[in-house]
Amino acid sequence: MPKGISAIARICLHCQTAFTATNGAMVYCSEDCKFWSKVNPIANENGCLLWTAGVYKDGYGVFWGDRAHRVAWRLTFGHLDSRLQVLHACDTPLCCNTNHLMAGTNIANLIDRDRKLRHGYGERNGRAKLTESDVRAIREAKAVGVPAPILAAKYGLNRSQINRANRGASWSRVQ
């Protein structure tokens, strides 16, 4: 041990293993234990092991400046090819259960997201100016001959946006 650094015998707060700390602040025997100590070891009703520490605004856990589920993957399976992402089979952003994680491409992630309707379609889009009931009302009004400029003024849109909603070029999921 370098001169001036004293060894301190400790017990890891996570795994209870004895280790030698090189500074008084060390309470975990490894970075793995430091990480896993922040994951609830008791699975929720879906089998998810949830991250309990810092969270990004988008709801994903953060550790070492990365998303917690990616760190869980690296600690368990090793580094991932840079062309791949770590995807959640459970769709729970805080889940670090490696049985729920899989490697996949960005395209696979987008297809999965779209198939499960997990992104900002329709009213769930934070920039939506219409609701589904507005779109239905526009389609009904257009069907009886109300001009697009009148509807545009009513809904605070332009004529093109009204026509796109009417013909299903936008809001295609609304019946």
N, C-alpha and C positions, 0 to 999 in steps of 0.2 A: 504494500500500500504506500502511495506517495507520502513524503514527509508533510506533516501538518494536517493530514486527513485521518481522523480517528474512525475506527469501525464501531458500529453500534449494533448489538444483537437485537433483532426485532422478530415479531411474528406478523406475517402478512394478514392484513385485515380481510382479504378476500378468501384465500385458500388455506389460511392458518399454518402455512409452512414457515419454518424458521429461516431467516436470511440475515445477511450482514448488510446493514445500511451504511452508505458512505456519507450521508448527511442526515441531520436530525429531522428533516421534513419527510423522509421516505417512509411510507406506511404500506406500500405494496412491494412484493418481491419482484414483479416484472410489469412491463407495460401491458401484457395480456391481462394480468389480474386487475390492474388499474382500470382497463376498459370494461371487463366483465363485471366488476363491482358496481357499475352504473347500469346494469341490465337486471331487471326484476327476474329472479330465478324461478318465480312461480308463474306458470303459463296462464294466460287469460282463457276465456271460454272457447276461443278459436285456436288455442295452442300457441299464441304469440308470446314471445319473451320481449317485453317492452323496455325500451330505452327510458331511463329516468333522469338523465342529466340535461344538458343544454339542447335546445331545439331551434332549428332555423325557422324563419317566418312561414315557410311552406309546409311545416309540420314534420320534417325529417329531423332525426337526431343528429347532433354534431359532436365530433370528437377528433382531436388532432387536426382541426381545420378541414375535416372531411365528413361525409355523411356516415352516421354510425353503422348502418347496415353494410356499407362498403368495407368499413374497418372490420366488422364481424366476419365478413367473407375472407378478407386477407388473412386474419389471424387463424382462421380455420382451414382454408384451402390454399393459401398462398396468393401471390400477385395474379392479377387478371390481365389478360391481353388488353392493350389500350383500345382496341376496337370494340370491346365488349363492356356492358354495363351490368350491375347487379340489380336484378328485378325481384319484386315481391310477388310470390304466388298468392299471398293472403291479402294483398292490397292495403296493408297497414303500414304507414310510413315509419312508425316507431318500432316496428318489429325487427329484432336482431336474431331470431331463431333461424339458424343456418339451414334447417330443414325446410324453411319457407322461402329461402333465397335461391335464385338460379342465375346463371350467366346468360346473357342474351344481347342481341344487337339493339341499337337505337330503334331500328325499324320494327323489330319484334316487340319492343316496349310500346311503341306508338300503336301498333295493331292491337295489342292487348288492351291498352287504354281505350281505344275507340270501341272495341268489341264489348267492353264492360261499361261504356258510357261514363267514364270517369273524368272527362274534361269538360270545359266550359261550353257545352251545347246550350243553345237557347237562353233561357232566363238565367242559367248558371254562369253564363259569360258575364263577367263584371262590367262589360261595356254595352250590354244589350239595351236597346231603347224600347223594345217591345216585350210584351208577355205573350204566352201561347194564346191566351184568350184574345189579345189584340190582333194577332195574326188571323185567327178564325174570323173575327169581326171584319177585318180588311177583306178577306176572301169572300165573305158573304156580301159585303157592300159592293165589291167589284162585280160579283155575279149578277147583281140587280142594276148595274150600270153607273154606280157612283164613280166619278172621274178621279184618277190618281192625284191630281193637284189638290182636290178637296180633302182627300184622306191624308195626304202629306202634311197639309196645314194642321189637321186635327191631331196627328201623332208626332208632330215636330220632326218630320223626316223630309227627304226630297222624293220627287216622283219616281226616280229610279229605284230607290229602296222599297217603296210601296209595290212597284211592279215585280221586283225580285221576290218579295215575300208572297205576293199573290200567286206567282207561277211556280213557287217552290225552289227557286234558285238559292234562296236563303230560307231558313226555317223549314227545311225539307222534311224534318221528322214530325212536324205538326200535321195532323190529318184534318 
